[in-house]
Amino acid sequence: MQAVTDPRLADVQDELDYWRQQHRRGQLGYHPFEGVPEGTVRAVCEAYNAHPQLSEQDAIREVRQSLCLTPGSMHAHLADWLAPRCLRHLRSP
């Protein structure tokens, strides 16, 4: 019996690789990737896999909760900026 895979599921490692490349190109600012950006990508992938129809606002909320970010902090602003972009990338063909 073969396992059936859902093509809509996010591959966390593929997403991390994509966003690491974006980070190297300077698209994510000067924060170390292993901090908030990596956590944001992981949290968005987990939320997307649980609820593929999740909205951008829901993705932001999930990331904030997952990473315990203080509202208004620099880390929260970075995550709020990255979460919807990550979600859009997951949904792109």
N, CA and C of each residue as an Amber inpcrd file, in Angstrom:
protein
   279
   0.8440000  -1.1760000   0.0000000   0.0000000   0.0000000   0.0000000
   0.8910000   1.2400000   0.0000000   0.6230000   2.1530000  -0.8970000
   1.4060000   3.3750000  -0.9820000   0.7250000   4.4940000  -0.2130000
   1.5560000   5.3350000   0.3590000   1.0220000   6.4960000   1.0710000
   0.5730000   7.5360000   0.0510000  -0.5380000   8.1460000   0.3250000
  -1.0410000   9.2080000  -0.5360000  -0.5690000  10.5290000   0.0460000
   0.0890000  11.3090000  -0.7820000   0.5640000  12.6020000  -0.2980000
  -0.3400000  13.7000000  -0.8270000  -0.5790000  14.6710000  -0.0230000
  -1.3990000  15.8100000  -0.4020000  -0.4840000  16.8500000  -1.0300000
  -0.6820000  17.1800000  -2.3000000   0.2170000  18.1370000  -2.9590000
   0.1460000  19.5430000  -2.3660000  -0.8760000  19.8100000  -1.5620000
  -1.0060000  21.1310000  -0.9660000  -0.1460000  21.2920000   0.2790000
   0.3870000  20.2140000   0.8090000   1.1780000  20.3270000   2.0320000
   2.4910000  21.0500000   1.7660000   2.8260000  21.9190000   2.6810000
   4.0740000  22.6750000   2.5640000   5.2440000  21.7930000   2.9610000
   6.2970000  21.8350000   2.1790000   7.5420000  21.1620000   2.5270000
   8.3950000  22.1890000   3.2720000   8.5000000  22.0020000   4.5700000
   9.1810000  22.9850000   5.4140000  10.6160000  23.2040000   4.9550000
  11.3210000  22.1280000   4.6330000  12.7210000  22.2680000   4.2270000
  12.8520000  23.0460000   2.9210000  11.9620000  22.7860000   1.9680000
  11.9910000  23.5480000   0.7100000  11.7500000  25.0320000   0.9580000
  10.7980000  25.3260000   1.8370000  10.5110000  26.7290000   2.1530000
  11.6990000  27.3840000   2.8520000  12.3000000  26.6650000   3.7930000
  13.4750000  27.2160000   4.4790000  14.5930000  27.4950000   3.4800000
  14.8070000  26.5680000   2.5560000  15.8430000  26.7690000   1.5350000
  15.5360000  27.9960000   0.6820000  14.2860000  28.1440000   0.2640000
  13.8970000  29.2960000  -0.5540000  14.1460000  30.6030000   0.2020000
  13.6940000  30.6720000   1.4460000  13.8240000  31.9170000   2.2090000
  15.2640000  32.1770000   2.6360000  16.0640000  31.1250000   2.8030000
  17.5010000  31.3340000   3.0570000  18.1440000  32.0200000   1.8530000
  17.7700000  31.5750000   0.6570000  18.2930000  32.2150000  -0.5590000
  17.8750000  33.6810000  -0.6110000  16.6290000  33.9480000  -0.2720000
  16.1570000  35.3330000  -0.2520000  16.9370000  36.1540000   0.7710000
  17.2400000  35.5300000   1.8990000  18.0030000  36.2100000   2.9500000
  19.4040000  36.5440000   2.4440000  20.0410000  35.5920000   1.7680000
  21.3810000  35.8290000   1.2260000  21.3800000  36.9690000   0.2140000
  20.2750000  37.1320000  -0.4780000  20.1550000  38.2190000  -1.4620000
  19.8090000  39.5480000  -0.8070000  19.6700000  39.5460000   0.5030000
  19.3770000  40.7830000   1.2160000  17.9060000  41.1320000   1.3010000
  17.0330000  40.1920000   0.9500000  15.6010000  40.4690000   0.9320000
  14.9520000  40.4730000   2.3150000  15.6460000  39.9640000   3.3250000
  15.0550000  39.8780000   4.6650000  15.7690000  40.7630000   5.6690000
  16.5390000  41.6830000   5.2010000  17.2340000  42.5850000   6.1080000
  18.4840000  41.9520000   6.6930000  18.8850000  42.4740000   7.8410000
  20.1590000  42.0670000   8.4320000  20.0190000  41.1160000   9.6060000
  18.8210000  40.6980000   9.9220000  18.6290000  39.7630000  11.0300000
  19.2390000  38.4140000  10.6630000  19.8110000  37.6950000  11.6340000
  20.2840000  36.3460000  11.3310000  19.0930000  35.4730000  10.9240000
  19.2630000  34.6510000   9.9020000  18.1510000  33.8330000   9.4170000
  17.6720000  32.8510000  10.4770000  18.5860000  32.3560000  11.3000000
  18.2480000  31.3200000  12.2660000  17.3300000  31.8150000  13.3780000
  17.0590000  33.0810000  13.4370000  16.1850000  33.6160000  14.4760000
  14.7450000  33.6910000  14.0110000  14.2320000  34.8920000  13.9790000
  12.8300000  35.1350000  13.6520000  12.4610000  34.6600000  12.2370000
  13.2710000  34.9090000  11.1960000  12.8610000  34.4440000   9.8680000
  12.6380000  32.9280000   9.8060000  13.5610000  32.1520000  10.3470000
  13.3980000  30.6960000  10.3080000  12.1640000  30.2720000  11.0910000
  11.9790000  30.8250000  12.2620000  10.8100000  30.4940000  13.0740000
   9.5130000  30.8800000  12.3900000   9.5330000  32.0110000  11.6990000
   8.3450000  32.4680000  10.9780000   7.9940000  31.5010000   9.8610000
   8.9760000  31.1090000   9.0720000   8.7350000  30.1780000   7.9670000
   8.1930000  28.8600000   8.5060000   8.7990000  28.3380000   9.5590000
   8.3200000  27.0800000  10.1480000   6.8780000  27.2130000  10.6450000
   6.5820000  28.3030000  11.3380000   5.2410000  28.4980000  11.8930000
   4.1940000  28.6440000  10.7880000   4.5260000  29.3700000   9.7170000
   3.5790000  29.5250000   8.6090000   3.3440000  28.1780000   7.9360000
   4.3890000  27.4070000   7.7250000   4.2330000  26.0850000   7.1080000
   3.3430000  25.1840000   7.9650000   3.5720000  25.1750000   9.2670000
   2.7530000  24.3530000  10.1620000   1.2950000  24.8010000  10.1280000
   1.0660000  26.1080000  10.1780000  -0.3020000  26.6280000  10.1460000
  -0.9640000  26.3170000   8.8040000  -0.2180000  26.4730000   7.7170000
  -0.7460000  26.1950000   6.3810000  -1.0930000  24.7140000   6.2350000
  -0.2260000  23.8430000   6.7250000  -0.4950000  22.4120000   6.6260000
  -1.7240000  22.0150000   7.4340000  -1.9690000  22.6970000   8.5330000
  -3.1470000  22.4060000   9.3550000  -4.4160000  23.0100000   8.7450000
  -4.2810000  24.1790000   8.1120000  -5.4330000  24.9070000   7.5560000
  -5.0260000  25.5870000   6.2530000  -5.0640000  24.8600000   5.1240000
  -4.5950000  25.4280000   3.8500000  -5.3190000  26.7050000   3.4120000
  -6.5160000  26.9370000   3.8980000  -7.2670000  28.1330000   3.4990000
  -7.0390000  29.3100000   4.4380000  -6.0600000  29.2070000   5.2830000
  -5.7800000  30.2380000   6.2760000  -5.5120000  31.5890000   5.6150000
  -6.0020000  32.6390000   6.2510000  -5.8190000  33.9930000   5.7200000
  -4.4470000  34.5310000   6.1300000  -4.0560000  35.6270000   5.4930000
  -2.7760000  36.2460000   5.8560000  -2.8000000  36.7220000   7.3060000
  -3.9260000  37.2780000   7.7430000  -4.0320000  37.7220000   9.1420000
  -3.9220000  36.5440000  10.1020000  -4.5270000  35.4110000   9.7270000
  -4.4160000  34.2150000  10.5670000  -2.9760000  33.7290000  10.6180000
  -2.2770000  33.8100000   9.4910000  -0.8700000  33.4000000   9.4620000
  -0.0470000  34.2770000  10.3960000  -0.2880000  35.5790000  10.3550000
   0.4320000  36.5000000  11.2430000   0.1400000  36.1600000  12.6990000
  -1.1260000  35.9310000  13.0090000  -1.5210000  35.5960000  14.3790000
  -0.8520000  34.2930000  14.8450000  -0.8320000  33.2870000  13.9750000
  -0.2010000  32.0040000  14.3200000   1.2890000  32.1820000  14.6030000
   1.9580000  32.9830000  13.7860000   3.3920000  33.2190000  13.9760000
   3.6380000  33.9400000  15.2920000   2.8590000  34.9730000  15.5540000
   3.0270000  35.7190000  16.8120000   2.8780000  34.8020000  18.0180000
   1.8610000  33.9340000  17.9780000   1.6420000  33.0140000  19.0930000
   2.7540000  31.9800000  19.1860000   3.1280000  31.4250000  18.0570000
   4.1530000  30.3820000  18.0370000   5.4950000  30.8840000  18.5510000
   5.8560000  32.1110000  18.1610000   7.1630000  32.6590000  18.5400000
   7.1090000  33.5340000  19.7950000   5.9080000  33.6900000  20.3700000
   5.7300000  34.5230000  21.5770000   6.3280000  35.9190000  21.3750000
   5.9630000  36.5600000  20.2830000   6.5200000  37.8690000  19.9500000
   5.7840000  38.9910000  20.6700000   6.5270000  39.9440000  21.1490000
   5.9610000  41.1220000  21.7980000   5.4260000  42.0580000  20.7220000
   4.1340000  42.4030000  20.7830000   3.5810000  43.3200000  19.7820000
   4.3830000  44.6220000  19.7290000   4.6550000  45.0690000  18.5100000
   5.3830000  46.3150000  18.3250000   6.8940000  46.1790000  18.3260000
   7.4000000  45.0040000  18.6880000   8.8550000  44.8120000  18.7060000
   9.3870000  44.6790000  17.2800000  10.6810000  44.8490000  17.1240000
  11.3080000  44.7110000  15.8120000  11.1020000  43.2880000  15.2740000
  11.1820000  42.3040000  16.1550000  10.9720000  40.9150000  15.7360000
   9.5340000  40.7070000  15.2550000   8.5840000  41.3030000  15.9600000
   7.1840000  41.1760000  15.5530000   6.9640000  41.8270000  14.1910000
   7.5690000  42.9770000  13.9570000   7.4250000  43.6500000  12.6600000
   8.0140000  42.7940000  11.5380000   9.1590000  42.1930000  11.7840000
   9.7710000  41.3230000  10.7770000   8.8680000  40.1280000  10.4860000
   8.3720000  39.4870000  11.5310000   7.4960000  38.3270000  11.3500000
   6.1950000  38.7240000  10.6560000   5.6410000  39.8800000  11.0350000
   4.4020000  40.3540000  10.4050000   4.6060000  40.6400000   8.9210000
   5.7990000  41.0800000   8.5500000   6.1210000  41.3460000   7.1510000
   6.3350000  40.0400000   6.3820000   7.0230000  39.0880000   7.0120000
   7.4030000  37.8560000   6.3250000   6.2700000  36.8390000   6.2380000
   5.4420000  36.7280000   7.2480000   4.4060000  35.6840000   7.2790000
   3.4960000  35.7040000   6.0460000   2.9190000  36.8460000   5.6610000
   2.0580000  36.8210000   4.4720000   2.8270000  36.5050000   3.1890000
   4.0710000  36.9410000   3.1050000   4.8810000  36.6430000   1.9210000
   5.1680000  35.1470000   1.8270000   5.4430000  34.5520000   2.9580000
   5.6740000  33.1050000   2.9920000   4.3970000  32.3700000   2.5820000
   3.2660000  32.7960000   3.1010000   1.9920000  32.1700000   2.7520000
   1.7200000  32.3030000   1.2530000   1.9680000  33.4800000   0.6820000
   1.7710000  33.6790000  -0.7620000   2.7000000  32.7690000  -1.5580000
   3.9350000  32.6240000  -1.0840000   4.8750000  31.7440000  -1.7870000
   4.3940000  30.2960000  -1.7410000   3.8550000  29.8720000  -0.6100000
   3.3300000  28.5100000  -0.4970000   2.1930000  28.2700000  -1.4880000
   1.4160000  29.2810000  -1.7340000   0.2510000  29.1430000  -2.6180000
   0.5830000  29.3670000  -4.0890000   1.7700000  29.8500000  -4.3670000
   2.1300000  30.1070000  -5.7700000   2.3730000  28.7850000  -6.4890000
   2.0590000  28.7510000  -7.7850000   2.2340000  27.4940000  -8.5510000
   3.6750000  27.1110000  -8.7390000
